Amino acid sequence: MIEELNVKLDFGREICGELAAAESREWLVTNGIGGYASGTVAGVLTRRYHGLLMAALQPPLGRTLLLAKLDVMAEYDGIYPENGRFYPLFTNRWGAGYVEPDGYIYLNRFHLEGTTPVWTYAIGNALLEKRIWMQPGHNTTYIQYSLARATGPLTLEGKALVNYRDYHSTTMMTDWQPEITPINSGLRVQMFAGAAPLYLFSETAVFTPQFDWYEDFLLAVEEYRGQNDVEEDHFCAARMRVTLRPGEEVTIVASTEVAPNLDGGVAYLERQAYEAALLAQARTVHRVVMPPAIEQLVLAADQFVVQRPTPSDPDGRSLIAGYHWFSDWGRDTMIALPGLTLTTGRPDAAASILRTYAQFVDQGMIPNRFPDAGERPEYNTVDATLWYFQALRAYHAATGDDALLRDLFPILQEIVKWHVRGTRYNIHMDEADGLLFAGEPGVQLTWMDAKVDEWVVTSRIGKPVEINALWYNALRILAEFAAHLGEDGVEYAGLAEKVRAGYGRFWNEEMGYCYDVLDGLDGPDGSLRPNQLLAVSLPYSPLTAAQQRSVVDACSRHLLTAHGLRSLSPDDAAYIGHYGGDRYKRDGAYHQGTVWGWLIGPFVSAHLRVYNDPEQALTYIRPLLQHLAGHGLGSVSEIFDGDPPFTPRGCIAQAWSVAELLRVWQEIKERIE
């Protein structure tokens, strides 16, 4: 039943005390402008993307590591402070591979309060809690220690390890001449002239400037990913010291701002109120109580919604595709928009996103992505623009906002004109059958977009099956919008009918499912991939009822896993069931068998359309809800190995993975009701 959908995000020593288990689970907190803090339950850095303040200096991008770690030692014996013992509450893995110290052994419990990670350390008879969160809209991280139980004072001494580099990079000890300046309640740290300063504050802790490098932190996940730079150095800019008595707390504030709120208690209440408001908004959409797992997904959804100011709209919005390394991508944004905004009661955010991307339409295309360094947007995508129609349709169905629809209608018309007559990358409609052709050598245009140097792994030049399902739907949607607005939509309806007739070419009676690509360089591609599910899951299907059922059955038998769908059938000679190794190996497997979590959405929608069995549909999403406790805590991973046990890989939190779970949960719920 729906109300039973739950997940345990509360771990004891069975996880916390096992290094492999504790470092494979990662936490994430975000600030709504592209910045974040993230790390592992064990506290050991395993990625270049880990840190306590990864500030977005050019929101939502310009992500820069400022505070890497706060390594804290506790001094306590419970009775005789002058004879106290020292307990390291941090863990590091060094270049030679050894782990020292092993502070994770003192970790008694780890759990999430909303999205806030909470560590509980057992230090003798004392319990010390640590919380980390960020202030929405600000590059400000709070690290709070609370002495929940003790029989005497406990002293904390910490080392603030700082840096200043792009989040994709690593740092070796440099000749920087950091300027560390005492200020009221803290320190100002500027790593070199022109660098944005880092401010470290506390109302109760004392900071002492330091000038030491700590070398050779080994980043184990980067090593697994075959990266060249798997070790990193960090600069110790300060030491922190504070003594707590039972019931007392101390908050360390790391910020790019000169005057953030230093009251940790108030700041945390504000964070909790913010998340409570998110849940309250989501409840307005649903007529039943949201299960705990769905509430957690609602909070996860917020982590992807970010500000993207534009000259005409300083409050513009977009969606980060995934953490830790993606920016905002057009395709991911449009696929994820309904689940992340409409099912969570945030139509204003959806409208802002739609308006933001409308400003960047060029030659009938929305951007594929906005580069990290702020260069011009890239337009190498054939499907992002077609997904824009789907996102607007979902928005209008949820809100009835005719004003926005009327504003955007001329843009939709222009998009269709460009696609009919031809736009970038040989994207054009074939007059013979109405189908969209796309692609040219050296360019990746569909969502299967892995490219290494000049090698396009899955080029799919020709007429891809999902692109033409989207094209058919875009034309039907535009005709529908035209009728609603009192405009002439006859042309669009006629084109849609032509595409529907031409779509019959995709059907392969012998295989019992659709070709993946028609009119390609080597003829029709009969690879069994999940792309054809869109011809069943989208609102308008160009397939017969019997064909729809056959597609769902074929994908269910060969592609379905516990955590999504494989990108290629295991029976295919090109199938790769493990994702790992260097860039060539990883990208070579990315769409050649690797499981994608977001595809559970199209599969469930297609299954519901064919079988109308919501109780069975629930069984397909339960494993992914359980997965909330297994990789990126409280969120859903990007990809998984194609072979059992379907180990999570890639981003620990992916926008369309979260979004599609929320979207189909609502679809299932409505059918059960």
N, C-alpha and C positions, 0 to 999 in steps of 0.2 A: 504494500500500500504506500501511497505518496507520503503520508505522515511518518513513515518509518525510515525515510531517507536521512541517514545520520552518518557522521564521521567522527572518529576520535582524534582530536588534535591536542592530546594531553599525554605525555610520555613520562614514564618513570625510569628507573635505572636499567630496565631491560633494553632501552634504546640509548639513554644518556650515557650509560657506563660502557658501551661498546663503541669504540672509536669509529669503526667502519660504518655502523648504523648512524651514529650521531653526525658524522661529517658528510654523509650522503643526503641528509635532509637539510634544506636551505630555507631561510626565512627572507622576507622582503617587506620593506615599508617604503612608501612613496610620498611625494609631496604635491602631485597634481600639476607640476610644471616641468616634468621630465627628470627630476632628480630622485635619488633613492638611496637607501642604505640596505645592505644585504650581507649575509654571511651564512655560516653553518651552525647547527645546534652545538657542535663541539667547540666552536669558536676558532677553529683553524681556518686560515685562508686557503682555499683550493682553486680559486679563479682570480684572474686579473681584474674581474668585475666586482670583486668583493670590497667592501669598505663601509665605514660608518657615515661618511658624507661624500656621496658622489653628486656633486652640485651641477645643476643645469645652468650654466652661466649665460647661455643664449636660449632661453626656453622656447620649445621643449628640448632643445639639444645643447650642444656645447658641454657635454657631461665631462666633468673633471674631478678626479680623485683628490680630495683635500685631507680627509682624516681616514687613514687606513684601519687603525686599531687603537684600542685603549686597553693595554695589558695591565691587569690589576692583581695585586697581591694582598691577601688579607692577613692581618696579625691578630690572633685571638687565642686565649686559652680558657675563657669562661670564668676564671676565678682570680688568677693572679696576672694582671696585664703586664707587670714588669718582667714576667717570665714567659710571655706569650710565644706561641708557635706561628710559623708562617705557612700560608696556604696559597699556592698559585691558582688563580681563577681563570687562567688563560692557557691556550694550547698553541704550539707552533710546530710546523714541520720544516726542517732545514734541508739545505741543498743536498746533503749526503743521504737524505731519506729518513733520518731518525726524528722522533717526536720528543720535544722537550721544551717546557715542562708538560705534564699530563694533567692539566687542570680540569679536564672533563671528568676525572674520577670523583670530583667533589660535587658534580651536578646531580642533584637528587630528583629534579623534575624540570620538564620544559613543557610549556603550553602557550597557546595563543589566546589573548583577550582581544577579540575582534581580529585586527591584523597585527596587533602589537605582540611581539615575542616576549615571553617572560621566562627567565631562568631562575631556578631556586637552588642555591648551593647549601649543602650541609657542611658546616665548618664546626667540628666538635658538636656541641649541643646547640649551636646557633643555626638559624636559617636566614640567609641573605638573598633577597630577590633583586633581580636586575630587569629593567624594561628599556626598550628602545623604540622610539617613534619619531615621526617627523611632523612639522607644522604645515598644514595645507597652505599652498601658495608661497612657501618660503624655503630657501635652501638652509634649513635649520633642523638639526638632529638633536634629540634629547636622549641622554643615557642616564638612567636613574637607578640608584641603589637604595634599597629599603631594608633595614634590619628588623625582620619580622619576629625573630625570637632570639634571645640571648640571656645570659646571666651576668653579663658584664660588657664593657665597651669593646668595640671592634674597630680596628684601624685599617683603612684602605690606602694603599700606595699604588699609583698607576703611572704608566709611561704612555704619553700621547705620541703615536707614530703617524707622521704626516707625510704628504707627498704633493706633487702638482704635475699631473699628466693626464692626457686623454684616456678615456676609459678602455680603449682598445689596446693600450700600450703597457709597457712595464718600464721600471726605472732601475738603472744601476747607479751606484754612488757617483755623484756628480761634483762639479766644482761650484755648485750654487753657494751663495753667501747669504743664508737666511737672515732676515731681520726679525728678531723676537723681542717684542716690546711689552713690558708690563702695562696694563690698563686697569681701570676700575673693575674689580671682580674677575680679573682674568688676564689673558695674554692676547696680543695681536701677532700673528705669524705670517710673514710674507717671504715666500721661498726664494724669490729673486725679483729684481726690479721689473715692474709691469705685471707681475702675477697678482691675481685677485687675493686679497688677504683672507686668512682663516682666523676667526675669533673663537677662543676657548674661554668659556665663562663658568663660574659657579659662585653662588652666594655663600657657600660654607667651606668648600674645598680650597686649599692653597695651591697655587701653581708656581713652580720654579722653572725658569728657562733652562734648557739643555741644548747641547750641540753635538749629538752623537748619531752615527749611522748604524743601523742594524742590517746586516747583510744576509743574503742567501735564503730568503723565505722560498720554500719550494711550493709551487702551485700544481698540485697533483692532477687536477682535472685538465689543466692546460697541457700537462705532460701526456695524458691519455689522448687528448685531441691532436697530438702531433705538432704542437706549436714549437717554434724555435726558441722563444723566450719563456722558460718555465720557472725561472727564479727571479726574485725581485728584492730590492733594497728599499728600506723606509727610513725616514729621518725622525729621530726622537727629538721633538721640539720642546717638550715640557715633562716635568714630573708633577704628579698630583698627590696630595695627601689630605686625608680627612679622618676624623674619629667619630664614629656613630655610637649612640647608646640605644638600647632597645626601644623600638618604636620610631626612631629617627630615620631620615632619608637624606640623600644628597643627590643633586641633579647636575650633571655636566652638560653644558650646551655648546655645540659646535655649529658655527654659522658663518655665512658670508656677510651677515648684517652686523652693524656696529651696536645696535640696541635691540636685540630680541627679547622676548619675555623670558625672564630668568626664574620665574616661579614655577617649578616643576609640577607642583600639585595642580595649579590652575591650568597649566599647559596640557596636562594629561586629561583633565576634565573636559577641556575643549576638544581634544582628540576623540574622546569617547562620545561627546555630544555630536560631533561631526558624523561619526559612524552610526550612531543611533538615528540621526536624521536620514541617512542613506537607507537604512532598513525601513523606516517609516514611509519613505517615498515608494519603495518597492511594494510595500503592503497595500498601497492604494490601487495597484494593478491587479492584485489577486484576491479572489473571494474566499480563499482558504488560508489557514495558517501556514506560513512557509516552513518547511522542515529545516533543521539546523544546517544540513549540508547545503541547501539552497541559499540560506542566509549568508553562509560563508562565501558562496559564489557571488552574491550581490556585493559584498565587500571587496572581493577580488576584482570584480568588474570595474570598480572605481579606480583601481590602480593604473588602468590604461587610459583613462580620460584625462587629457592634458590641455593646457592652454596653448594655442598657437596664434599669437597676435599677428594681425595683418594691418597694412596701412589704412584700410577702410573699416576694420573691426578689431580694436585692441583687445576685445574679449573673445576672439575666435577660439574654437576648440578643434581638437583632433584626437586620434587614438594611437597610442604607442602599440606597435605590433607585438612586442614581446620583450621580456627582461631575461637576460641583462643587456643584449647588444643591439636590438632593433630600434630604429627610429619610427616615425609614423609613415606607413605605407598605404597607398590608396586602395589597393586590393583588400588588404587585411582590414582596413578601416570600414569599407563598405560591407564586407561580409559580417564583420563583428558588430556593426552599428545597432541592428535590431536587438540582439541579445544583451549588449552592454548598456544600452540606454532605454529602449522601449520596455523591455521586461522588468527593468529596475525603476520605472517611474520617473525617468529623466528626459522627457521629450524636448525640453529646452536645449539640453546638450546635443541631442540629435539634430535639431534644427540648426544650431550653430555650426556643427560639423558639416552639414550639407551646404550651408552658405559659404563656409570657408573653402571647401573644395571647388565650389562653383567659380570662385574667383581665379582659380588656376586652370580652368578649362582652356585648352589650346589645341587648335586643329581637331576639335571634336574629341579630345582625350583629357582625362584627369591624370595627375601625376602618379607614377608608380611609387616613388618615394621622395622624401625630402632629405637630402644628404646631411650628414652630421655637421659638416663644416659650413653649412649655410649657402652652398652653391645653388645654382638654378635647379629646380626640380627636374627629375628624370621621368621620361614618359614611355619607357619600354615595357608596356603592358597592353594586352588586347582585352583583358577581362575586367580590369578595375572599373572602367567607364560603364560597362554593361551592368556590373554590380551596383553602380550608382542608381540605376533605375529601380533595382530591387529595394535598396535602402530607402529611397524616397517613397516607393509604394507602401512599404511597411510603416513608415512614418505617417503618411497621410491616412492609412487605414486606422492607425491608433489615435490620431488626433483630429482628423477632419480639417486640418489647417489649409484652407483654400488659398489664403494669402501667399504662403510660401510656395505652394504649388503653382500659382499663377506667375510668381516671380521667376521660378526656375523653368517653366514650360518652354520658353523660347530657347533656353540652353539645351534642353533635351531635343528639341527639333533640330538645332544646329548639329548636335552630336550625330543624329541619324543621317543627316545630309552628308557629313564628312565620311561616315562609314559606308554609305552607298557609293559615293564617287571616289573614295580612297583617301587614306591619310598615311601617317608615318608607317614605316616598316612593312610596306606592302599590305596593309590592312585594307580590305575592300570587299564589297559584295560582288559575288559572281552572278552576272545577269542570267546565266543559264538556269541556275537552281535556287537563287536567292540566298545561298549560304555565304557566310563570311570566310574569306581566306585571310591568313595572317602569317607573316614570317619571312625572314630572309636570313641567309647564312651569317652565323656569328652573333645572333641576337636571340635572347630568350624572352618570350612574350606571355606565356601562360603561367599559371601558378606553379607548375613544375619547371622552375626557373634556375636550377643549379647551373653555374658556369664557373669554370676554373681556367683562368687566363683566357685562351681562345677556344677552349673546349666547352661547347654547350651540351650538357650531358643528355638532356631530353628535349631536343629542339622542337619537335612537333610542328614543323612547318607544314602548312596546308590548311585543312578545315577541321579543327579539333571539335570533338563531340560536345564538350561542355560549353565551349564558346558559342556554338550555334544554338544550344538550348537557351543560353542567356540572351542571344540575339533575338530569337523568337519571342522570348518573354518581354524583352525591351520594347519590341514593336507592338505587342499586345497591350502592354502597360501604357505606352504612349497613345494608342488609339483609345484606351479606356480614359486616360486623363483628358484627351481632347473632347470626348463626349461629355465628361463631367463639367468641363469649363465652357461648353458651348462652342467649341472650335471644330473645324473640319478634320476628322480623323480617318476619312475613307482611304487615303493613301497608305497610312500605316497599317490599317486592317488588311488591305490588299497585299502589302509586302509580307505581312505576317502569314497570310495564307500561302503565299508562294514559298516561304521558308518551311512551313509545315509540310508541304508536299515534297520539297527537296530533302527534308530531313529523313524521309524514308530510305534514302540511300545509305544511311548509317546502319541500317538493320542487316545483320548477317544471320540468316535463318539457320545455317548449319551450326554456328556457334551458339545461337540462342541468346546473344547479347549484341551490343553495338560495337562497330569499329571505333577505335579511339581517335583516329585521324583519317580523313579522306583526302584524296588528291595530293598526297605527300610526294616527296622526292622519290620514294621507293614504292609508290602505290599505296593502297589502303593498309592501315596498321591495325592488325587484329589483336594486339596486346590487351589482356584483360586488366583494366584499370578502373578505379572508382569514379572517374570523371563522368561516366554515363549516368551516374545516379542523379545528376542535376536535371536530366531529362525527365525524371520521375518526381523529384522533390520540389522543383520550382512550381509556382502557382499554375502555369499553363504547360501541359505536357504535349509534345509533338508525337508521342508514341501511343499505340493502341493499348487498351487495358491488358491484353495478353502479353504484349511486349514489355510493359511496365513490370508485370509480375516476374517475367523471365529475367529481367535485369536485376531486380532485387534478389531473386534466388541465386543467380550466378555470383553476385557480389557477396552474398551471405555465405555461400559455400567456400569461396576461395580467398576472400579479402578480409572478412570480419575477424577482429580479435577482441580481447577484453578491453583494449584501450583506444579503439578506433579502427580504421581500415588501412590495410596495406596499400601502398601505392602501385604495386604490381603483383600479379599472381605468383605464388611460390612455384608453380608449374612452368613458369617462363624461364628460359635459359639465361636471361639477363638478370634474374632475381638475385638480390643481395639481402641477406637476413640480419646482418649486424652492422650497426652504424658506429664507426670509430676510426681512429688512426689519423693520419695527416689529412690535409685539406682535400687532396685528390681522392683519397679513400672515402672520406665522409661525404663530400659532394657527389661522388660517384654512386653512393648508396641512397642519397637523400630522397630521390623519387623512384628508386628502383627496388622497392620492397619495404622500405621504412614505413612504419605505421604513423599515421597522422591523427591526432586527437580530434581536430575540427571536423573530420569527415563523419564522425558519429552523428552529426546534425543532419546532413543530407540523407544518410542511411535511415535514420529513425523516421524522418519525414516521409521518405519514399515507402518505408515499410508500413507506416500508418495509412498512407494513401492506398496501398495495395491490399493490406490485410485488416485494417481498422481494428487492431488489437492493442489498446493502450497498455494493458497489463503486461503483455509480452514486451512492448516497447520499453517499459521500465527496466526490464532485465538487461537491456543493452546499455543503459546509462549507469547502472549501479556500480560496476567496476571502476569507472572513471570518478565517481563520487568517492569511492574508497581511496582512490589514488590521491585525493587531497591531502592525505597524511603521509605520502610516500616520497616526494621529491621536492618541489617547491611548495612548502607547507601552506595550505589554504588556497592553492591555485592549481592549475592544470598545465601540464607540460606541453611543449610543442610537438615532440615526436617520441617514438619508442622503437626499439628493435623490432624487426619483422618476425623474428623467431622467438618462441617462448624462452624465458618468462616475460618477454616484452619490456625489457628494462628501459626506464625513461632516459631520454637523451635530449640534447638541444636546450632550448630556453626552459627555465624552470617555471615560467609563467607566460602563457601565450594568449593573446587577446581573443582570437577566433576560437580557440579551444574552450575557454570559459564561456564565451558568448553563445556558441552553438549548444552547449549543455543547458544554459539558461533558456534559450529559445525553444528547444524541443521539450524541456521540462514543462514549459507553459503549454505547449501544444498537447502533450500527453494529458496534463491536468484538465484542460478544457474538454478533452474527449471523455475522460472518466466522469466529469461532472455531468 
